[in-house]
Every structure is written in structure tokens, then in C-alpha cells.
């Protein structure tokens, strides 16, 4: 699993038939210190996440389960949750979007 930010949508007019009707998002993962990575990935989104939202990404069997089409699907990366808030080591709070990070109330450790 990893946490990332939705940075775009992906559309494809030609794709594997097992992917018909699925929404595809471009996600930029977080690094271990909570900053954005330079890399991106594509994930199926059964939950309706929007651009800028933080999401939990799962892979393999967990992703196929989240997608809900059994094991005969041509994709193994999916959005499993839209994140409301997370706290990193040192108390840094991450909100549902980058703009909301500083608006979160301070928590006592």
C-alpha cells in the first residue's frame, strides 16, 4: 500500500475489455517524509476521488478485490480509500488536500 495525491485523469479509447467502464486516475505517491515523489502511477478508482485528493493505493489481489471484478481483470492497482487526515512521525498533519494541510488543528502527541 501507499499514499498519494491524485494529479490527473486518464482516458483511453482502446483498452483491454476487462477495463471497460472503469475510471482511471494518475496518482503521485508520497515519499516516506510525506512529500510528493517525482514519479506517477495509474490506478483504477471505484470510489470517485478527485484531483488534489489524497488516496490510499493498493496493489495485486487487494486491488482486484477493491475493483470488484474478480481475478480476471487486466489491472492490479486501485484506490482503496480517500484520506481525511493522517499524522506523520514528528506530528506533521496531512489533510485531504495540500491546501487543507495547514488548516488542520494541532494534535497533542
Residue frames relative to the residue before (quaternion, step in Angstrom):
aa qw qx qy qz dx dy dz
X 1.0000 0.0000 0.0000 0.0000 0.00 0.00 0.00
X 0.0263 0.7737 -0.6326 -0.0220 3.50 -1.27 0.45
X 0.3890 -0.6805 0.5708 0.2445 3.53 -1.36 0.33
X 0.0899 0.8026 -0.5850 0.0739 3.56 -1.01 0.79
X 0.4313 -0.6589 0.5510 0.2760 3.52 -1.40 0.04
X 0.4293 -0.6747 0.5341 0.2742 3.56 -0.95 0.88
X 0.0808 -0.8242 0.5605 0.0059 3.58 -0.69 1.13
X 0.8295 -0.0367 0.0125 0.5572 3.59 1.20 -0.02
X 0.4198 -0.6464 0.5704 0.2840 3.51 -1.43 0.05
X 0.1886 -0.7606 0.6093 0.1212 3.55 -1.23 0.46
X 0.0707 -0.7786 0.6231 0.0229 3.56 -0.90 0.98
X 0.0089 -0.7853 0.6189 -0.0094 3.57 -1.07 0.75
X 0.3223 -0.7599 0.5308 0.1921 3.58 -0.69 1.03
X 0.7489 0.2328 -0.1634 0.5986 3.58 1.20 -0.49
X 0.2275 0.7593 -0.5782 0.1932 3.56 -0.69 1.12
X 0.6874 -0.4431 0.3644 0.4454 3.53 -1.31 0.20
X 0.5599 -0.6492 0.4018 0.3219 3.56 -0.92 0.92
X 0.6092 0.5587 -0.3650 0.4284 3.64 1.12 -0.49
X 0.6722 0.4910 -0.2904 0.4719 3.60 1.26 -0.29
X 0.3954 0.7283 -0.4776 0.2917 3.60 1.26 -0.01
X 0.8286 0.2301 -0.1863 0.4751 3.54 -0.98 0.93
X 0.5998 0.5633 -0.3684 0.4328 3.60 1.24 -0.03
X 0.3865 -0.7056 0.5512 0.2212 3.55 -1.06 0.83
X 0.1515 -0.7971 0.5814 0.0603 3.58 -0.86 0.98
X 0.1277 -0.7948 0.5923 0.0343 3.56 -0.96 0.98
X 0.3307 -0.6725 0.6162 0.2422 3.54 -1.27 0.49
X 0.0692 -0.8151 0.5744 -0.0306 3.57 -0.70 1.17
X 0.2183 -0.7460 0.6163 0.1266 3.56 -1.03 0.86
X 0.3572 -0.7627 0.5001 0.2016 3.63 -0.51 1.16
X 0.4569 -0.6204 0.5603 0.3039 3.53 -1.37 0.38
X 0.4051 -0.6400 0.5797 0.3003 3.54 -1.26 0.42
X 0.7173 -0.4616 0.2965 0.4295 3.60 -1.24 0.13
X 0.6899 0.4453 -0.2979 0.4868 3.62 1.15 -0.35
X 0.6150 -0.6003 0.3295 0.3909 3.60 1.28 0.21
X 0.5425 0.5841 -0.4191 0.4346 3.58 1.26 0.16
X 0.5937 -0.5799 0.4188 0.3687 3.59 -1.23 0.34
X 0.4337 -0.6648 0.5505 0.2587 3.53 -1.18 0.71
X 0.5286 -0.5988 0.4855 0.3552 3.57 -1.28 0.20
X 0.6357 0.5456 -0.3105 0.4492 3.59 1.25 -0.41
X 0.1576 -0.7492 0.6281 0.1389 3.54 -1.33 0.30
X 0.1314 -0.7609 0.6284 0.0942 3.55 -1.34 0.30
X 0.3686 -0.6951 0.5640 0.2508 3.54 -1.28 0.26
X 0.0193 -0.7999 0.5994 -0.0250 3.56 -0.96 0.92
X 0.4717 -0.6214 0.5409 0.3144 3.56 -1.17 0.64
X 0.1565 -0.8091 0.5632 0.0606 3.58 -0.96 0.88
X 0.0796 -0.8185 0.5681 0.0309 3.60 -0.17 1.23
X 0.6650 0.5541 -0.2845 0.4120 3.62 1.27 -0.22
X 0.4861 -0.6955 0.4214 0.3200 3.61 1.16 -0.34
X 0.2154 0.7867 -0.5443 0.1960 3.60 1.00 0.77
X 0.2938 -0.7621 0.5544 0.1597 3.55 -1.16 0.65
X 0.6695 -0.4726 0.3753 0.4331 3.53 -1.31 0.27
X 0.7681 0.3205 -0.2766 0.4804 3.56 -0.95 1.00
X 0.6122 0.5643 -0.3620 0.4191 3.61 1.17 -0.39
X 0.4253 -0.6648 0.5554 0.2620 3.53 -1.24 0.64
X 0.0550 -0.8136 0.5783 -0.0244 3.57 -0.94 0.96
X 0.3708 -0.6650 0.5982 0.2498 3.53 -1.35 0.40
X 0.1651 -0.7991 0.5764 0.0450 3.56 -0.73 1.14
X 0.0996 -0.7773 0.6193 0.0480 3.57 -1.00 0.89
X 0.2895 -0.7709 0.5549 0.1183 3.54 -1.24 0.55
X 0.8269 0.3039 -0.1852 0.4354 3.54 -1.36 0.21
X 0.8495 -0.0688 0.0786 0.5171 3.55 -0.99 -0.91
X 0.6309 0.5304 -0.3381 0.4542 3.60 0.98 -0.81
X 0.6555 0.5052 -0.3123 0.4665 3.60 0.97 -0.81
X 0.6518 0.5053 -0.3218 0.4651 3.59 0.91 -0.86
X 0.6220 0.5299 -0.3330 0.4705 3.60 1.07 -0.71
X 0.6627 0.5029 -0.2986 0.4677 3.60 0.92 -0.94
X 0.6446 0.5184 -0.3190 0.4627 3.61 0.98 -0.82
X 0.3094 -0.8238 0.4320 0.1973 3.57 1.16 -0.62
X 0.5985 0.5605 -0.3743 0.4331 3.56 1.12 0.53
X 0.6300 -0.5528 0.3319 0.4328 3.56 1.14 0.52
X 0.6967 -0.4966 0.3399 0.3904 3.54 -1.30 -0.21
X 0.6347 0.5297 -0.3353 0.4518 3.59 1.22 -0.23
X 0.4366 0.6561 -0.4887 0.3742 3.55 0.62 1.18
X 0.4347 -0.7331 0.4727 0.2238 3.55 -1.02 0.82
X 0.6702 0.4497 -0.3134 0.5004 3.59 0.96 0.80
X 0.0847 -0.8288 0.5528 0.0196 3.59 -0.97 0.80
X 0.6317 0.4532 -0.3546 0.5194 3.59 1.11 0.69
X 0.1104 0.8181 -0.5531 0.1121 3.61 -0.74 1.02
X 0.4867 -0.6057 0.5442 0.3165 3.52 -1.33 0.48
X 0.1472 -0.8134 0.5602 0.0528 3.59 -0.63 1.14
X 0.8029 0.0201 -0.0003 0.5958 3.62 1.19 -0.41
X 0.2835 -0.6806 0.6415 0.2118 3.51 -1.31 0.52
X 0.3553 -0.7953 0.4617 0.1676 3.56 -0.50 1.25
X 0.3172 -0.7314 0.5773 0.1763 3.56 -1.00 0.92
X 0.7715 -0.1734 0.1733 0.5871 3.56 0.96 -0.94
X 0.0399 0.7674 -0.6397 -0.0182 3.55 -1.22 0.52
X 0.2589 -0.7536 0.5879 0.1394 3.52 -1.20 0.64
X 0.2521 -0.7760 0.5653 0.1209 3.54 -0.85 1.03
X 0.6943 -0.4243 0.3663 0.4513 3.53 -1.34 0.20
X 0.7603 0.3205 -0.2609 0.5012 3.58 -0.91 0.88
X 0.5814 -0.6395 0.3454 0.3657 3.57 1.30 0.05
X 0.4235 0.7018 -0.4821 0.3092 3.62 1.21 0.01
X 0.2113 -0.7866 0.5722 0.0960 3.57 -0.81 1.07
X 0.1591 -0.7622 0.6249 0.0560 3.54 -0.98 0.97
X 0.2629 -0.7938 0.5348 0.1215 3.57 -0.74 1.08
X 0.7352 -0.4161 0.2946 0.4467 3.57 -1.29 -0.14
X 0.7607 0.0854 -0.0855 0.6378 3.60 1.29 -0.36
X 0.6577 -0.5124 0.3659 0.4136 3.60 -1.21 0.38
X 0.6387 0.5452 -0.3272 0.4333 3.59 1.01 -0.78
X 0.7138 0.4543 -0.2511 0.4700 3.59 1.12 -0.59
X 0.4128 0.7243 -0.4731 0.2848 3.61 1.22 -0.06
X 0.7427 0.4184 -0.2369 0.4661 3.60 0.73 -1.01
X 0.6271 0.5543 -0.3413 0.4277 3.63 1.19 -0.36
X 0.5270 0.6393 -0.4191 0.3715 3.60 1.22 -0.22
X 0.4994 -0.6438 0.4796 0.3257 3.60 -1.04 0.71
X 0.5288 -0.6191 0.4726 0.3372 3.58 -1.10 0.65
X 0.2260 -0.7690 0.5854 0.1222 3.60 -0.99 0.86
X 0.4061 -0.6741 0.5554 0.2687 3.52 -1.14 0.62
X 0.3946 -0.7321 0.5073 0.2255 3.57 -0.86 0.95
